[in-house]
Amino acid sequence: NSESTASSFQRRKGKETSNAMSSGEASPRPVRWAILGTGSIANDMVQILKQLEGAEVLAVGSRSAEGADRFGSRWGIPRRYGTYEDAASDADVDVVYVATPSLRHPQDCKMAI
């Protein structure tokens, strides 16, 4: 259900975030996402996030600055990083979505924590 999903995004790296579904506030700060990867799954996820109230896709990380720029331009993502590490370490990001190649998932998930 949407309430349990919303509450699962309340903490990341020790930061509190507001969410209308969990706090009842009229205009909360959106949950800010970074997307690691620029392939088809990343495209699908950004398309979904763009439709959600309270979600903001703030950053994208790619294997190259050019890839991040292309993806960011396509989706209107303001922060574009040429490495996955730089996107995941952006201090303003609340949630990191790992859409890198499957063999990288374990290391990328650990890095994003």
N, C-alpha and C positions, 0 to 999 in steps of 0.2 A: 504494500500500500504506500501511497505517497508520503504519509507522515513519517513512517519508519525510514524511508529513503532520505527524506529531507534531514532528519535528525542525524543520520550517519555522516553527513557532510559538515557537521558543526565544528569539528576540531581538526586541525592539521598543523603540525610543527608548533603545537602549543598555542595557536591563535584561536580566538573566538570569532565566529562569523555569525551574522544575523541571517535568519531565514524566516520569511513571513509565515510559512506553515508551522514553524516550531515556536516562534516568538509572538505572533499576533500583531506585529508592527505593520503600519500602513505602507511605508517605503523602506524596506531593509536594504542593506548593502547586498549586491548580488554575490553569489558564490562564483569565484573567479577560477577558471579552468586553464590548464596548459595541456596541449595535445602533443604527445611525443610520436612523431611519424607523420607522413604525408600521403599515405596510400589510400586505398579504397575504404578500409575500415575507419581511418581517420576522417575521411570525407563524410561517411555515414554518420559518425558520432557528432561532428560539427553541425551537420544539418539538423540533427535531433536537438542538440543544445541550443541552437539559434531559435528554436520554437518554444523553449521552456522559459516561463517567467522565473526570474530570480537566478538565471544562469548567464554568465558572461565568459566568452572564450577570449581570454586575455593574451595568451601566448602560444606559439607553436615552436617545436624544436625539430630539426631535421639533421641529416648527415652533412648537409651543406647549407651555407647561407642562401644560395640561389634557390634551393628547394624550399626553404622556409619562406623566402620572399614570394615565390610563386603561389604557394599555398595560402599565405597570409593575405596576399592581394585578392585572391579568389574569394576568400571568406570574410574579408574585412577584419582580420586579426591584427591588432596594433603592434604586438611585440613578437619579433621573429628572430630565432636563434639558430645559428649554424651548428649547434651541438645539442644533443638531448640533455646533457648535464646542465647547460646554461638555462634552458627552459625550465627544467625541474627545480632549479635552485632560485628562481625568481621569487623574491621575498613577498611579492604581492599575490602570488598564486595560492589558492586554497586547496585545489584538487588537481592531481596529475592523472591524465588518462593515457595509458600505455598502449599505443597502436603501432609499435615497432614490429619488425619481423619476429615470428614466434620464438625462434631460438634465442633472441635477446631478452625475452620477457623476464626471466628470473633476475638477471643483472639490472635491468631497467627498473623493475619494481623495487628492488632493494635500494637503488640509487635515489628513487623518488620519495622514499620514506623520510 
